[in-house]
């Protein structure tokens, strides 16, 4: 690793500090010897008791690359990144070697660069895979080193773009194409693929992000450092008060890696590495379970970093307005965000905007307040309220969820952006992620003030509500999708026990080497039972033979199931959850218009990733119901569980949109 250094020039007056900080926020990087280094890893902690010294901001922005004249063309390189990462204690850092993105001539860093585009722009990304060759398969394949850990591809999470292959050029260019077979993908040691994302002119403005989606390896790669933001600009960004506000991009990360006391119990992985799928599944929250009381098991969740920095400091002035782009890139854990004594004014759910703000106050002093709650109390992101002994509901982000918020600094002082406790499963042993301090916000005195952009905010016509009349006039088709993980005899025994690992066994039982059934093999039977109960109008799909369950074990392919939809159709889907865990449903290309939770109407809203209510069972599943327009694009893509360990195990299927007349 090259030597790096950084110095801070003293600020001579308030104006100079403001200008310096604005430049810092815009570029957010120190580049020395070709390595991008967060300031939080190179600076000392500011002594807050020294009133003669202004506080130092250690929040660091990812590199920002903006389209010019309608085009952004970049090379994104995948390689190992040797660096240090903080654990729970930001002062204790661990050497790691994790897969990460570099770009153009810049080496790999703590997160990929941010791509900034507008409707009508073309985003071209050449993905170059410089990871080493995949480990050779053995006579009996190691099921913990699932498929090809160094073969990859690229998914533009949430973008409404073409999902197929442009075959009118040589070599072919790819849209948001992620249905690679086992012999496909961008193979390691020098292979590349040209991705082309043509952003529709009416594409809604908001935060999106990119990450790998190669089936079987997506969790292993995304749980390293392989993600980056995509910002689509629009009319809301051009509002004078919005454009004046400093914009901060938060990539919430929780990298997994082997440590002597963590995820390295006899599976043969060197310290600081992430090489085995089992590292992500034996303790999916990050540090396993510990008994905290007679009733509940709490998780020592993986420490959360923001753009590679543990607990960074943000400096604001009294009355200053900032807009924060919040992106949960974690592969398993959810977030319940709250800022002490301040209000987060949300104006996008994922990348899909709203004309009105949804206010999230200090959730330490509120209880049960939730996003979009009429008449059923929900968070609008599918998670259930926290248990009675925990603080209230803040801004909840499941894995893959994003949000845009506006924040105005209040009185001088030190405040904390917190991840409050959040329950992500029900049952005898629920999983409750504990509270965590994610960032520090220091507000300093100022005579100036800024204005919060006034509502109503401009919203693309792309997001017009889907009415009953439109639904009926475009086919009125309804479908049921079932999320359920099943296991073997060991799993069923664990379900009857009340030990602290019972719930984890239910969720991850299908990892057991002698698994007798797979999720997808049982899905036909489950769907038929649900059809009898709920009156599904879908026809049962034709299934291939079940996977071979003798060593080497075959885990469900991504294209075993295929939902066929007609271009320009409008459909209504209900997604059922038959597990205690809150599975996270994500569908590519087209956003969802959520209309019901557990069969009861809610105030409709748009999203592309939604946490299914926890606590479902085969006899009494929980559910989310949404409507969807299949607009603009034909081709194959996928729906899957955004808790990516489950997706890689088989909680995934294909969707294919075809032109009218081909079905």
N, C-alpha and C positions, 0 to 999 in steps of 0.2 A: 504494500500500500504506500502510495506516495506521501511525502510529508506535506502537511497543510498548515497554514497559519492565517490569522486574521487579526486585525487591529480595529479599534473604534476611535475615530477622531472626536475630540471634545466638541460639544455643541455650544456655540458662543451666545446664541440668543434664541428666543422662542421661534422666530420665523425660520431660522436656519434649521432648528430641530424639526419643525413641521415639514419643511421641504425634504430634509434628509429622511425622515420617517416615511414620507409618501413614496420616495424612490425605493426605500427599503421594502415597503409593502408590495410595490409593483414588481420588483425583480426578485427580492427575497433570497438571494443566493450569494455565497462566496465561492468562486471557482479558482482553485489553486492547484497547479500541477495536474490539471485535467479532471479533478474530482470535485463533485458538488457536495458541499458540506453545510448542514444546518448550523445556524449560529448557536443554537442551544447545545451543540456538542463541542463548541470551541470557546465559549465565554464563561466567565465566572458568574456566580450568583450575585445579583445586586444587593447591596446592603440597604434595606428599606429604611433603616434608622438614620441614614445619612441624608438629611434634608437639603444639603448643599449639592447633592448629585441627583440628577433626574434618573428615573428608573430606565433600565435597558430592556428593550423588547427582544425576546428570543423566539417569538413566533416567526416561522420561515415559510415563505410561499414556494410552491413548486415552480420550476421554470415555466414561463408563459410564452406560447407560440401562437401568433394571431394571423389569420388569413389576410392576404393582400390581393386586391384586384380579383376577388372571388376564388382564390386558390390558397390552400395550405398544403405543402408537399414536404414530408418529413420521413426520415428513416428511423425506425424504432428497432433497437438492438436488444436482444435478450442474452444475458450472460450472468455469471456469478459475480456477486458484489461482496468483497471482503471489507468489513467495517466493524463498528461497535454499536450496540443498541442497549438502551437502558431497560432495566426491569421495572418492578414496581417502584423501587427507589430510583429517582432520576439520577442520583449521584453514583449508582452502581451500574457499570456498563459491562457488557459481555461481548467478546469477539464472536462474530458470526460470518458465515459464508452462505449467502442466500441468493436465489434467482431474482433478478431485477432488470429494469428497463434503463437503457441509455438511449440517446438520440443524436442523430447526425454525427458530429465529431466528439460529442460528450460521452464520457463513460457512464456506466450504470450508477444510479443514485437511489435515494431513499424512497422515491416515487417517480413515476413517469412524468413527462412534461404535460402541462395543461394545453389542450387544443382549443382555440377560440374561433368560432365560425358564426356565420349568419345564414338565414334562409337564402337559398340560391347558391351558396358556396359549394365548392368541391374540396373535400378532405381526402388527401392521398397519403396513405401510410404504407411504406415498404417495411414489412416485418422481417428482420434478419435474425436467424437463430444461431447464436454462437455458443450455446451450451454444449457440453461434451456428449459423446455418443451415449445412447441408453444402455443400461446394464444388460448383458446378455441374458436371455431366458434360460433357465435351467430345466432339467428333465421334469422336475416338479416345480412349477413356477411359484415363487414366493408371493402369496396373496397379499402380503403387506406392502409389496412394491408393485402396486397395481398398474398394469398396462405399461405406458411409456412415459416416465416422469419428465423426460427432456424434450418430448415432442409437444408442439404447442400450436396455437392459432390465436385469433383476436376477435373479441366481441365488443361492439359499441353498445353498451348496456343502456337500453331505453330509447335509442335513436330510432326514428321512423324512417328507415332507409331500405333499399333493395337488399334482400337476403341471399340472392343467388350468385351465379358466376357470369361475368360478362365474357361471352365466348366469341364476340365479334372482333377481338384483338388477339394478337399472338406475341408473347405468351398470354394466356387468359388472365383477366383481372377479377378480383373478388369483391362482392359487396359484403354485407354482414353475414358471411357464410361460415357456419360453425358445425355443419352436419358431416364432418369428416369421418369416413370409415376408419377402422383400425389400421388400415394400410395407408391412410392419408395424413393430413396435417403438415405442418412446417417442421421437418425433421431436423435434428441437431447437427452441429458441426458444419454450418455454412449454408443451409437451405434458406430460401427467402420466398415471400409471397407478397404481391402487390394488392393492397386493399384500396378500394375507391368508395367513398361515401358521398353521394350527391344529396345534399340537404334540400328538401322541398322548400319552396319559397314561403309557404305558410307554416313552416315548422314552428311549434311553440318554443318560446325562449325559456331556458332553464338549465340546471346542472345535470349532466350525464357523466358516464365514466366508461373506461375501457379496461378489460381484463381478459385473461385466457379463458377459453371455453372448450378445450379439447377433452372429450369425454373420458373420464377415468383419471385425468391428471389436473383438472381445473382447480380442485381444492389445494393440491400440493403446490401448485404454482402461485395461485392467488394468496395463499397463506404465507408465502415469502414476502416479496415486495413488488409484485407485478400488478400494478394498477396505476391509473392516472385519470385526471379529470378532463371532461369535454364540456365547454360552455357554449351554448347556442344563444347568441344575442338577438334581441328583438326590440319592439317598441317600448317595453317596460324599462329596458336598459338605457334608452335614450331620454327618459324623463330627466330634466335638469337636476332635481334633487337626488335621483338615483345615481346618475353619472358622477355627481360630485362626491358621493360617499366612497370611502376606501373599501375595496372588495378583498375579502380574505377567503381563501380556499382551504377547507378543512378535509383532508383525507384521514379519516379515523382508521388506524391500522392496528393489528394485533399479530405481529409475525410469530410463528411457531418455530422453535429450534431446540435442538437437544442441549440439555444442561445436566450436570451431574445429579442434581436433585429434581430434574424436570424432564419427563418424556424421554428418558434414556435408560429405561429399565430392561436391559437385556435384549434390545432389538438391534444392536450393532450399528449405531449411528454416531459418528464423531461429534464431539461438542461443537455447537454453533452451526450445525447443519440440519436441513430438513430433507430427508431422503426416503422415508418410509411412510406409506399411507396410514399405517397404524399410529404414527405420531399424532395424526389429526383425529383419530377415532377412539382411542382408548380413553382419552380425556377431552372430549370435543370442546368444552369451554376453555380449556387451556391448562388448568392445574388440578383437575379432578375434584372430587367432592370431599367435604369434611363435615362431620356431625356438629351442628351448632346448637341444637336443642332436641328435645324429645320428639318434636313434630316435623322439623324441616331440615333438609340438607342444603347448605349454602355452597356455592361454587367459588373457589379462588380463581376468578376469571383472569384470562390473559391480560397483562398490562396493555393499556391502550396508548398508542403514540399518535401524534398529529403531525403529518408530513415528516415522519422520522424522529420527532422530538417528543420526549416524555415531559408532560406538564409545562408547556411553553408559557411565556409571559406575553400578554398583549397590553400595550400602553394606549390609553385613550384620554381625550380631554373632555372635561365637563361639557355636555351638550353636543359632542361629536356624534355623528351618525355613521355607522358602518353597515355594510351588507355582507353577510356570511353565507358561504356556500358549503353546506354540510353534507358529506358523503360518507356513508358507512361502508367501508370496503372489507370489513371483517367477514370471515367465511362461516362463522357460526353465531357469534354473540350479538345481541341487540343492545341498543342504547336508549336511555331515558334521560334526556338532556334538560338541564335547568341552570339558569344563571342567577346567582344570588342578587336579590333586590332589583332585578331588571326584568323587562319583558322582551321576549323574542317574538317579533311580529312576522309570522310565516306567510309567504305569498306564493310558494310553489310546493306541491307535494310531488316528490320525485322531480321530474323536469317539466311538470305540467302546471301552468299558472292558474291563479285565482284572481278575480277582480277585487276581492276583499281580503283583508288580513285576518288570520286566525292568531289570537294572542295566547302566548304561553308565559304565564307569570312565574314567579319563584315558587316552584312546586314543593319546596320544603314546608310552605305554609298554606298550601291548598290541598284539597283532597277530592279525587274523583273527577276533576275538570278534564274534559277530553275533547279531542278534535272531532268536529262534525258529528254532533250527537243529537239526532232527532229522528224518531223518538227513542231509539235504543242507544244507551251509553256505550260508545266505542271510542277508540283513539283515532279512527279513520285510517289507521295503518294495521288494523287487524289484531293488535295485542290487547289482552285483557288488563283491566286496572290492577295496580299493585295490591298485595294483601294489606289488610287493615293496619298492621303494625309497621308498615313502611310509609315513606312520604308519598305525596300524590303523584299524579301522572303528568310528566313533562312532555316535551316534544320527543316522540318515540320514533326511532329509526331501526327497523329490522335490517339484517344484512342485505345490501343492495339498495336500500332506501336512500333518498336524498331529500334535501329541503333547502329553500332559500329563505333567509330571515333578514329583517332589518332590526338593528339594535341602536339605541341612543344612550350614551353614557350619562349616568346620574351624578350623585354627589362624589367628591373626592374620596378615595379609599381603595381597599383591596377586596376584590370579589373573586368567586370561583365558578368556573364552568364545571358543573358536576354531571357525572353519570350516576343518577339515583338508582336505588335498587329496582330491579325489574324481574318479574316472574315470567319465565318462558315455557313452563310446563306445569301441568296439574298432576294429580295422583297422590299416592301415599308418600312419595318422596319428591316433591317438586324441585325444580332447578330455579334458584333465585340468584341472579347475578348481583353482587354486592355493590355498594356505593364506591365511586372512585372520583378522584379529582383529576379532571382532564386538562384544564388550563387555568392560569391566573390572569385576571383582568385588573390592571392598576389604572385608576382614573385620577388624573391630575387636574389642578385648577386651571381655568381658562375664562376669559371674558367673552369669547366668541361662542356662537351656537349655530347649529345647523337645523334644517327642517327635515322631518320624515316625509318621504313621498306620499302624497295624499291619495286616498282611494276615491273612486274606483280606478284600479290599475288596468292598463290595456291588456287584453287577452286575445290570442289568435282565434279566428273563427273555426279553426281545426277542432277546438274544444267545445263546440256547441253541444248542449245536452242531447242525449239519445232518448227521444220521446217514445211513448207507447205506439203512437201512430207510425213513426219511422221504423220501429222494430217490426211492426206487423206488415208494413209495405215492402220490407226487404227480406222476406222469407219467414221471419218469426221462429227460426230454428232454435231449439234449446238442447244443451248437452250437459252431461254430468262428468266430472273428472274426480277421481278418488286418489287421495294421498294416504298411503298406509305402508308402514314398514312391518314385515313379518320376519320371524326367525325360526328357531328349532326347539327341540325339547329343552335345551338349557335355558332358552329364553322363557318358555312357558313356566318352568320352575321358578325362575327369577321373578316373574310377574306375581307369583303367589307369595313370595317372601317380602318382608317389610324392611330388609336391610338397606343401608344407604346407597347401594348400587342397583337397587331394583329398577328405578326409573331409567338410569343410564342403560341398563340391560335391555329394557323395552325399546329404547330409541335405537340402539346400535347392535341389537341382537343378530341382525343379518350379516354381521362381520364374522361370526363364529365359523371356523374352518369347515365344520361338518354341517353347514346349513342345508336343510331339507327342502326349503321352498324359497323362491325369490318373490320380491314385490310384484314384478310385472307378470309372472306366471299366474298369480292369484287374482290379477286385476279383473279378468273376465268374469270369474265367479262372483267377485265383490260387486261389479257393476250390475250383473243380472239381479242380485239380491236387492241392490238399491233401486233398480228400475221397478221392481215389484212394490217397493215401499214408497218411492217418491214419484213414480210415474214418468220416468225419463222418456223423451221422444227420440233419443239417439238410437241408431242401430248398433248392435254389438259388432266391434271390428273383428276381423279374422286374425288369429294369432299364429305365429310360427311355433315350432316345437319348443318346449321349455329348454333353458340352458342346461348344459351338461354339468352335473353336480359332483362328478368325480374329479380328483386332481388331474391336471391343474384346473382350478375352479374358474368357471366363466361367470362373470358378473354382467348383469343385464345391459344389452346394447342400447344405444340412444334411439334407434329407429325401429324398435320392435312394434310400437304402436304408432299409428299415423291418423291424425284427425284431418279430414279433407274439408276445406272451406272454399266457397266460391267468391271470387273477387267481387267487391261491392256489396256483399251480403252483410246483414246486421244480425248478430246472434246473441243469445243470452246463455251464459255458462254458470253452473254452480260447481264450485270446487269444495269437496268434502274432505275433512280431516278426521281420520280414524285413530289418531294417536294422541297421547297426553301432551306431547311436544307441540309447540306452535310451529308447524312447518311454514316455510315462506315460499309463496307461489310467485314465479316470475315468468312472463311470456315475452318473447322477442317481437320486435317490429311494430306491433299495434298496441296502444295503451288501453287500459281497462277503465270502464265507467262503473264504479262500484255503486250498487243500488240496495243491497241487503246484506245483513250480517246475521247468521243463524236463522235465516228465513224471514227476518223482520226488516222493514224498510229503514234505511238511514238516509240522511241528507247526501245525495249523490256527489261523487268527486272522482277525478281522474288520477290514475297512478299507473305504474307498470310493474310494481313489486308490492306484494301485500302479505302480511303475516296472518295466516289462518288462525282463528281463535283456538287457544289451547283447550285441552280437556276432552277431545273427541274420543269416541269409542266406536266399535263396529256396530253396536246396537243403537248408539245415539251420537252420530257424528256432528261435529261443528261444521260451519260452512261460511263461505263468502259467495255472493252472487254478483256478477257483473255483466254488462253489455259491451259489445265490441264491434267496431266497423272494420271490415277487412278492406282497407283502402290502398289504392295506388300500386301495390306490388304483388306479383305472383312469385311463388318459389317456396322452398323448404326452409323451415326454421324450427325452433324447439320451445317447449315449455318445460319447466323443471323446478326443483326445490333450490332456492338460493342459499340455503344452508348447504354449501357445496359438497360436503362429505356425503350427504344423502343423495345428491344429484349424481355423483360419481358412482354410487352403489346401484343406481338404477331408477331413482325417482325422477324420471325424465322421459319425454316422448316427443315425437316429431309432429309438426303441423305443416301441412302443405296447402297453399292457396293456389287455386287453378282458375283459369278464365272460365266464364260462363259457357255452358254447353259441353264441357269436357267430363262432367261427372255422370 
